[in-house]
Amino acid sequence: MVGSAIWRNLEQKGFTNLIGRSSKELDLRNQQAVEQFYQQENPEYVLIAAAKVGGIMANNTYRAEFLYDNLSIQNNLIHFAWKYGVKKLLFLGSSCIYPKLAPQPLKEEYLLTGSLEQTNEPYAIAKIAGIKMCESYRRQYGCNFIAAMPTNLYGPNDHYDLNNSHVLPALMRKMEEAKAANATHVEIWGTGSPMREFLHVDDLAEACYFLMEHYNDELFVNVGFGSDVSIRELAELTREIVGFQGELRFNTEKPDGTPRKLMDNTRIQQMGWSAKISLRDGISSTLPDMRRQLASIKSVN
């Protein structure tokens, strides 16, 4: 999702010398394969959008994979970017790097000031390590490696697996399938009270380009929308946009995760960037992509 959005953004700006690989084409966990890629392609600028990601269930179930895969991906990409003389690198992390009970909104300086949310701790630790790799290669070798921490993302080319996806794509699929089945209700994990911020992936892509052009400092940068909604409000909005008429039932025996995650966008806004796509417009414009994906799944089955 993120990589394709960055690619679209760069193409729209007229770039034609783009180099990228899908996970099927290049296993970024494979050190030798990644080094060969750098040797052959010799990229000048690197944006790291690759990661193993998922929602609460996936993070909590595949803890070892989330830690090992993400550490391997970023270790290989960052190390060989230094070794092969990349001019500038952008590493993308996640808002889950912050302590579970950090003050809101989340400021960059809150990193490592408290305990992490247990359900996604391995993923968060991997992303913190990526931040520190960029910082350390900058300090030791003088590399212009920067990092940005996006909030929860959604948009075209997301995946809608009900067990492994994030909350918004999962809600979109649940509502769509419940509508098609004339179901009476949709079950949602947790109480509905946690607050979450959502950023359309095209806004993130624009922020990445902005930072590659204008930002060259050590401290990582938050990238968010600037306001948040409760999971209940998100579910109600998604139900309205999809057109599902049934009831929302919250399963309070399931975990809520972190109570709130709102990014403090002050630094990037002071530089001159802010998000443009509202949550309502973003969900509405993403629905056709989800419907195409679900239709292709049905046709394969």
C-alpha positions in Angstrom: 0.0 0.0 0.0 2.6 2.6 1.0 5.2 1.7 -1.6 2.6 1.9 -4.4 1.4 5.2 -3.1 4.9 6.7 -3.1 5.5 5.3 -6.6 2.3 6.9 -7.9 3.3 10.2 -6.2 6.7 10.2 -7.8 5.3 9.3 -11.3 2.8 12.1 -11.0 5.7 14.5 -10.3 7.4 13.3 -13.5 10.0 10.9 -12.2 10.8 8.1 -14.6 14.0 6.6 -13.0 12.2 4.6 -10.3 13.5 1.3 -9.0 11.4 -1.0 -6.9 10.8 -4.6 -6.1 7.8 -6.5 -4.8 8.3 -9.0 -2.0 7.9 -11.8 -4.5 10.7 -10.4 -6.6 13.1 -9.7 -3.7 13.1 -11.2 -0.3 14.4 -8.3 1.8 15.1 -10.6 4.7 17.8 -12.2 2.6 21.1 -10.3 3.2 22.8 -11.6 0.1 19.9 -10.9 -2.2 19.6 -7.3 -0.8 23.3 -6.7 -1.3 23.1 -7.9 -4.9 20.2 -5.6 -5.5 22.3 -2.6 -4.3 25.2 -3.7 -6.4 23.1 -4.1 -9.6 20.9 -1.0 -9.2 23.1 1.4 -7.3 20.2 3.6 -6.1 20.9 7.2 -5.2 17.8 7.6 -2.9 16.0 5.0 -0.9 12.5 5.1 0.7 11.8 2.1 2.9 8.1 1.3 2.8 8.5 -2.5 3.2 7.4 -4.1 6.5 5.5 -7.0 7.9 2.3 -5.4 9.3 -1.1 -6.3 10.8 -3.7 -5.5 13.4 -3.9 -6.6 17.0 -4.5 -10.3 16.3 -1.7 -10.6 13.8 0.8 -8.7 16.0 0.0 -10.7 19.0 -0.1 -14.1 17.2 3.0 -13.8 15.0 5.3 -12.1 17.5 8.5 -13.8 16.5 7.8 -13.1 12.8 7.0 -9.5 13.3 10.2 -9.0 15.2 12.6 -11.1 13.0 11.2 -10.1 9.6 11.1 -6.4 10.3 14.5 -6.3 11.9 15.9 -8.3 8.9 14.3 -6.0 6.3 15.5 -2.7 7.8 18.9 -4.0 8.8 19.7 -5.1 5.3 18.3 -2.0 3.5 19.9 0.5 5.9 23.3 -1.2 6.1 23.7 -1.6 2.4 22.5 1.9 1.7 25.5 3.1 3.7 27.9 0.5 2.1 26.9 1.5 -1.4 26.8 5.2 -0.9 23.1 6.1 -1.0 22.8 9.9 -0.9 19.6 10.0 1.3 17.4 7.4 2.9 13.9 7.6 4.5 12.9 4.9 7.0 9.1 4.7 7.8 8.1 3.5 11.2 4.9 3.5 13.1 3.0 5.3 15.9 3.2 2.1 18.0 6.8 3.0 18.9 5.4 5.2 21.7 4.8 4.1 25.2 1.3 2.7 25.8 0.4 5.5 28.3 2.4 8.3 26.9 0.8 11.8 27.1 -1.4 12.8 24.2 -0.8 14.0 21.5 2.4 12.0 21.0 5.5 14.1 20.7 8.7 12.8 19.2 10.6 13.2 22.5 8.3 10.7 24.2 10.1 7.8 22.6 11.5 5.3 25.2 10.0 7.1 28.1 7.7 4.2 29.2 6.4 0.6 28.5 5.1 -0.4 25.2 1.6 -1.9 24.4 2.1 -5.6 24.9 0.1 -6.8 21.9 2.4 -5.1 19.4 5.6 -4.9 21.3 7.8 -6.9 18.9 6.8 -4.7 15.9 7.3 -1.6 18.0 10.8 -2.7 19.1 11.7 -3.5 15.5 10.6 0.0 14.4 12.5 1.7 17.3 15.6 -0.2 16.2 15.1 1.2 12.7 15.0 4.7 14.0 18.2 4.1 16.0 19.9 2.6 13.0 19.3 5.7 11.0 20.5 7.8 13.9 23.6 5.7 14.5 24.7 5.5 10.9 24.3 9.2 10.7 26.4 9.8 13.8 29.1 7.2 12.9 29.3 7.6 9.1 27.7 10.9 8.4 24.8 9.4 6.4 21.8 11.5 5.5 19.4 8.9 6.8 16.1 10.2 8.1 13.0 8.6 9.7 9.3 9.4 9.7 6.6 7.9 11.9 3.2 7.7 10.2 -0.1 7.2 12.1 -2.6 4.5 11.1 -2.7 4.3 7.3 -5.4 3.3 4.8 -6.1 3.6 1.1 -5.7 1.8 -2.3 -3.8 -1.5 -2.2 -4.5 -2.1 1.4 -5.2 -5.7 2.3 -8.6 -6.7 3.8 -7.9 -10.0 5.6 -10.2 -10.1 8.6 -7.6 -11.8 10.8 -4.5 -9.9 9.9 -5.5 -6.4 8.6 -5.7 -3.2 10.5 -8.9 -1.9 12.0 -10.2 0.3 9.2 -9.8 -2.1 6.3 -11.2 -4.9 8.5 -14.3 -2.7 9.3 -14.8 -1.9 5.6 -14.8 -5.5 4.6 -17.0 -6.6 7.5 -19.6 -3.9 6.6 -19.4 -4.7 2.9 -20.0 -8.4 3.4 -22.7 -7.9 6.1 -24.5 -5.6 3.6 -24.3 -8.2 0.8 -25.5 -10.9 3.2 -28.4 -8.8 4.6 -26.9 -9.5 8.1 -28.5 -8.1 11.2 -25.3 -7.1 12.9 -21.5 -6.8 12.7 -19.2 -7.8 15.6 -16.3 -5.4 16.5 -13.5 -6.2 18.8 -13.3 -4.3 22.1 -15.4 -1.6 23.7 -15.2 0.9 20.8 -13.7 3.5 23.1 -10.0 3.6 22.0 -9.2 6.7 20.0 -7.3 6.3 16.7 -6.0 8.7 14.0 -6.1 7.8 10.3 -4.1 9.1 7.4 -4.8 8.4 3.8 -1.8 6.8 2.2 -1.6 9.4 -0.6 -1.2 12.1 2.1 1.7 10.0 3.5 3.3 9.7 0.1 3.2 13.5 -0.3 4.8 13.9 3.2 7.6 11.5 2.2 8.4 13.5 -0.9 8.2 16.7 1.2 10.7 15.3 3.8 13.1 14.0 1.1 13.2 17.5 -0.3 13.3 19.6 2.9 14.3 17.6 5.9 17.9 16.5 6.8 18.0 16.3 10.6 18.6 13.4 13.0 15.3 13.4 15.0 12.5 11.4 13.4 9.3 13.2 12.3 5.7 12.4 13.2 3.3 12.3 10.2 -0.4 12.3 11.1 -3.7 13.7 10.2 -4.0 15.9 13.3 -7.2 14.6 14.9 -8.6 11.3 15.9 -11.9 9.4 16.3 -13.1 6.6 18.6 -13.4 3.1 17.1 -17.1 3.4 17.6 -17.2 6.6 15.6 -15.1 5.0 12.9 -17.4 2.0 12.8 -20.5 4.2 12.5 -18.9 6.3 9.7 -17.8 3.2 7.8 -21.3 1.7 8.2 -22.8 4.9 6.8 -20.4 5.1 3.8 -20.7 1.4 2.9 -24.5 1.5 3.3 -24.9 -1.3 5.9 -28.1 -1.0 7.8 -27.5 -3.5 10.7 -26.4 -3.2 14.3 -22.9 -2.7 15.6 -22.1 -5.2 18.4 -18.9 -4.6 20.4 -17.3 -7.7 21.9 -15.8 -6.4 25.1 -14.1 -9.7 25.8 -11.6 -8.9 23.0 -8.7 -6.5 23.6 -8.8 -2.8 22.9 -5.1 -2.2 22.5 -3.6 1.2 23.3 -6.3 3.7 24.7 -5.3 6.5 22.4 -2.7 7.2 19.7 -2.8 10.8 18.4 0.4 12.1 16.8 1.7 15.6 17.5 2.3 17.0 14.0 3.7 20.3 15.1 7.2 19.8 13.7 6.2 18.8 10.1 3.4 21.4 10.0 5.9 24.1 11.0 8.0 23.0 8.0 5.0 23.5 5.7 3.2 20.2 5.3 -0.3 19.1 6.4 -2.7 16.3 5.4 -5.4 17.1 2.9 -7.7 14.1 2.6 -10.6 13.9 5.1 -11.5 10.5 6.7 -14.9 10.5 5.0 -13.5 11.3 1.6 -10.6 8.8 2.1 -12.9 5.9 3.0 -15.3 6.7 0.1 -12.5 6.9 -2.4 -11.0 3.6 -1.1 -14.2 1.6 -1.3 -13.8 0.8 -5.1 -10.3 -0.6 -4.5 -11.6 -2.9 -1.7 -14.5 -4.0 -3.9 -12.2 -4.9 -6.7 -10.0 -6.9 -4.4 -12.9 -8.8 -2.9 -14.4 -9.5 -6.4 -11.0 -10.9 -7.5 -10.9 -13.2 -4.5 -14.4 -14.5 -5.2 -13.5 -15.1 -8.9 -10.4 -17.1 -7.9 -12.4 -19.2 -5.4 
